[in-house]
Amino acid sequence: MKRTARTLGITPERFAVERMKPCAACAKEATQETPNTGLTDPTTGQFAGTVCLSCAKGFAFLGKDPERLANLLALFGHRLT
């Protein structure tokens, strides 16, 4: 966990707290058995928050590309704010 926190640019203590918060994308509750994973902003490299494994995989399948995600949402008529 220390190495992951260092990679994210935050302290291990903060990461321990952040990974137990609900998923930032779908609000699924984290558990001790399934804690969330940390994400960095692909454009800045800064810590962006934590998401569940399902949301992390979805973002990874999109190449961690915010524009690609926006294009996909546009297909369904959603707008990013």
Long-range contacts (C-beta under 8 A, 24 or more apart in sequence): 4-38, 5-38, 7-40, 8-38, 8-40, 8-47, 9-40, 9-45, 9-46, 9-47, 10-38, 10-47, 18-49, 18-50, 19-50, 21-50, 23-50, 23-51, 23-52, 23-55, 24-48, 24-49, 24-50, 24-51, 24-55, 25-51, 25-52, 25-55, 25-59, 26-51, 26-52, 26-54, 26-55, 28-52, 28-54, 28-55, 42-66
